[in-house]
Amino acid sequence: MTRNTLEQEYDIVVIGGGTAGPMAAIKAKERNRDLRVLLVDKANVKRSGAISMGMDGLNNA
């Protein structure tokens, strides 16, 4: 079985799209626009995270 691997580099990786995750990612980018920030969540933003159902705008930011 052949597997394709994609390697990428980030300065900050935030795990979790609940309340704190997106805010941490946003604040990092506000402090330094050049940072490469990755936000990882377990599912699509529309159905995951503690606040995603009520605050899609925050998660999508």
LUMKOLPA-49537 format. One record per atom (N, C-alpha, C): atom name; residue in one letter; x, y, z. Coordinates in nm, 4 decimals. Example, Ala and Ser with C-alpha at 12.3 -4.5 7.8 and 13.67 -1.06 7.14 Angstrom:
% LUMKOLPA-49537
N|A|1.3190|-0.5690|0.7800
CA|A|1.2300|-0.4500|0.7800
C|A|1.3200|-0.3300|0.7800
N|S|1.2850|-0.2250|0.7080
CA|S|1.3670|-0.1060|0.7140
C|S|1.2900|0.0030|0.7870
END
This chain:
% LUMKOLPA-49537
N|M|0.0840|-0.1172|0.0000
CA|M|0.0000|0.0000|0.0000
C|M|0.0889|0.1240|0.0000
N|T|0.0633|0.2149|-0.0906
CA|T|0.1383|0.3399|-0.0997
C|T|0.0639|0.4497|-0.0251
N|R|0.1363|0.5218|0.0565
CA|R|0.0765|0.6333|0.1295
C|R|0.1448|0.7621|0.0875
N|N|0.0654|0.8625|0.0649
CA|N|0.1195|0.9947|0.0342
C|N|0.1315|1.0735|0.1635
N|T|0.2434|1.1373|0.1807
CA|T|0.2681|1.2171|0.2998
C|T|0.2876|1.3622|0.2594
N|L|0.2168|1.4494|0.3273
CA|L|0.2299|1.5930|0.3058
C|L|0.2971|1.6518|0.4287
N|E|0.4117|1.7128|0.4100
CA|E|0.4820|1.7756|0.5215
C|E|0.4677|1.9262|0.5116
N|Q|0.4302|1.9869|0.6228
CA|Q|0.4187|2.1321|0.6313
C|Q|0.4783|2.1774|0.7629
N|E|0.5249|2.2995|0.7661
CA|E|0.5835|2.3546|0.8880
C|E|0.4975|2.4684|0.9402
N|Y|0.4800|2.4709|1.0718
CA|Y|0.4030|2.5750|1.1383
C|Y|0.4810|2.6253|1.2577
N|D|0.4583|2.7488|1.2929
CA|D|0.5190|2.8050|1.4131
C|D|0.4393|2.7667|1.5371
N|I|0.3072|2.7623|1.5209
CA|I|0.2169|2.7293|1.6319
C|I|0.1107|2.6334|1.5806
N|V|0.0864|2.5270|1.6562
CA|V|-0.0227|2.4345|1.6270
C|V|-0.1146|2.4361|1.7481
N|V|-0.2408|2.4728|1.7256
CA|V|-0.3406|2.4784|1.8319
C|V|-0.4307|2.3570|1.8154
N|I|-0.4455|2.2784|1.9209
CA|I|-0.5285|2.1593|1.9175
C|I|-0.6599|2.1896|1.9886
N|G|-0.7709|2.1817|1.9142
CA|G|-0.9030|2.2011|1.9722
C|G|-0.9711|2.3270|1.9229
N|G|-1.0943|2.3112|1.8763
CA|G|-1.1702|2.4226|1.8230
C|G|-1.2814|2.4676|1.9149
N|G|-1.2671|2.4405|2.0431
CA|G|-1.3673|2.4867|2.1398
C|G|-1.3558|2.6367|2.1609
N|T|-1.3722|2.6815|2.2809
CA|T|-1.3670|2.8240|2.3102
C|T|-1.2250|2.8792|2.3016
N|A|-1.1300|2.8125|2.3628
CA|A|-0.9943|2.8660|2.3741
C|A|-0.9118|2.8498|2.2469
N|G|-0.9306|2.7417|2.1726
CA|G|-0.8483|2.7146|2.0552
C|G|-0.8512|2.8244|1.9500
N|P|-0.9681|2.8588|1.8977
CA|P|-0.9736|2.9643|1.7973
C|P|-0.9226|3.0986|1.8497
N|M|-0.9527|3.1288|1.9761
CA|M|-0.9057|3.2555|2.0318
C|M|-0.7537|3.2580|2.0406
N|A|-0.6925|3.1456|2.0774
CA|A|-0.5467|3.1392|2.0842
C|A|-0.4855|3.1583|1.9455
N|A|-0.5452|3.0951|1.8444
CA|A|-0.4950|3.1089|1.7076
C|A|-0.5089|3.2531|1.6577
N|I|-0.6220|3.3128|1.6856
CA|I|-0.6465|3.4512|1.6436
C|I|-0.5480|3.5466|1.7125
N|K|-0.5318|3.5306|1.8428
CA|K|-0.4418|3.6189|1.9183
C|K|-0.2973|3.6048|1.8708
N|A|-0.2562|3.4838|1.8380
CA|A|-0.1202|3.4634|1.7877
C|A|-0.0996|3.5395|1.6571
N|K|-0.1966|3.5298|1.5653
CA|K|-0.1856|3.5999|1.4371
C|K|-0.1933|3.7509|1.4549
N|E|-0.2725|3.7978|1.5525
CA|E|-0.2789|3.9415|1.5791
C|E|-0.1450|3.9945|1.6292
N|R|-0.0749|3.9157|1.7070
CA|R|0.0560|3.9585|1.7583
C|R|0.1630|3.9581|1.6509
N|N|0.1531|3.8600|1.5605
CA|N|0.2550|3.8481|1.4555
C|N|0.1900|3.7862|1.3315
N|R|0.1584|3.8702|1.2327
CA|R|0.0904|3.8244|1.1110
C|R|0.1730|3.7236|1.0315
N|D|0.3038|3.7189|1.0553
CA|D|0.3907|3.6279|0.9809
C|D|0.3934|3.4859|1.0379
N|L|0.3366|3.4669|1.1559
CA|L|0.3345|3.3323|1.2132
C|L|0.2508|3.2385|1.1268
N|R|0.2980|3.1159|1.1158
CA|R|0.2210|3.0119|1.0466
C|R|0.1473|2.9342|1.1550
N|V|0.0156|2.9559|1.1621
CA|V|-0.0670|2.8985|1.2687
C|V|-0.1614|2.7955|1.2096
N|L|-0.1657|2.6789|1.2725
CA|L|-0.2570|2.5721|1.2316
C|L|-0.3513|2.5426|1.3468
N|L|-0.4814|2.5415|1.3192
CA|L|-0.5825|2.5047|1.4179
C|L|-0.6381|2.3685|1.3781
N|V|-0.6245|2.2702|1.4669
CA|V|-0.6685|2.1337|1.4393
C|V|-0.7865|2.1022|1.5289
N|D|-0.8942|2.0516|1.4684
CA|D|-1.0110|2.0103|1.5447
C|D|-1.0533|1.8720|1.4987
N|K|-1.1347|1.8053|1.5778
CA|K|-1.1716|1.6677|1.5473
C|K|-1.2737|1.6537|1.4356
N|A|-1.3425|1.7599|1.3992
CA|A|-1.4454|1.7499|1.2958
C|A|-1.4645|1.8850|1.2274
N|N|-1.5531|1.8890|1.1319
CA|N|-1.5861|2.0115|1.0591
C|N|-1.6314|2.1198|1.1562
N|V|-1.5952|2.2427|1.1293
CA|V|-1.6272|2.3554|1.2176
C|V|-1.7778|2.3697|1.2407
N|K|-1.8590|2.3244|1.1485
CA|K|-2.0040|2.3378|1.1644
C|K|-2.0615|2.2445|1.2704
N|R|-1.9887|2.1374|1.3068
CA|R|-2.0459|2.0428|1.4025
C|R|-1.9506|2.0026|1.5146
N|S|-1.8424|2.0760|1.5322
CA|S|-1.7474|2.0394|1.6358
C|S|-1.7087|2.1622|1.7176
N|G|-1.6546|2.1376|1.8329
CA|G|-1.6136|2.2470|1.9206
C|G|-1.7265|2.2872|2.0126
N|A|-1.6915|2.3349|2.1275
CA|A|-1.7899|2.3661|2.2299
C|A|-1.8801|2.4819|2.1930
N|I|-1.8323|2.5743|2.1091
CA|I|-1.9127|2.6924|2.0794
C|I|-1.9504|2.7047|1.9322
N|S|-1.9158|2.6057|1.8535
CA|S|-1.9318|2.6229|1.7080
C|S|-2.0766|2.6403|1.6652
N|M|-2.1698|2.5778|1.7308
CA|M|-2.3089|2.5891|1.6875
C|M|-2.3636|2.7298|1.7056
N|G|-2.3172|2.7998|1.8059
CA|G|-2.3695|2.9330|1.8325
C|G|-2.2813|3.0460|1.7838
N|M|-2.1572|3.0160|1.7494
CA|M|-2.0643|3.1228|1.7138
C|M|-1.9778|3.0832|1.5953
N|D|-2.0382|3.0453|1.4842
CA|D|-1.9629|3.0044|1.3655
C|D|-1.8657|3.1133|1.3196
N|G|-1.9030|3.2393|1.3347
CA|G|-1.8158|3.3482|1.2912
C|G|-1.6823|3.3467|1.3643
N|L|-1.6837|3.3195|1.4939
CA|L|-1.5599|3.3134|1.5708
C|L|-1.4741|3.1966|1.5238
N|N|-1.5329|3.0801|1.5080
CA|N|-1.4566|2.9635|1.4638
C|N|-1.4018|2.9814|1.3232
N|N|-1.4791|3.0434|1.2350
CA|N|-1.4338|3.0605|1.0980
C|N|-1.3251|3.1673|1.0860
N|A|-1.3172|3.2556|1.1851
CA|A|-1.2122|3.3589|1.1825
C|A|-1.0774|3.2943|1.1952
END
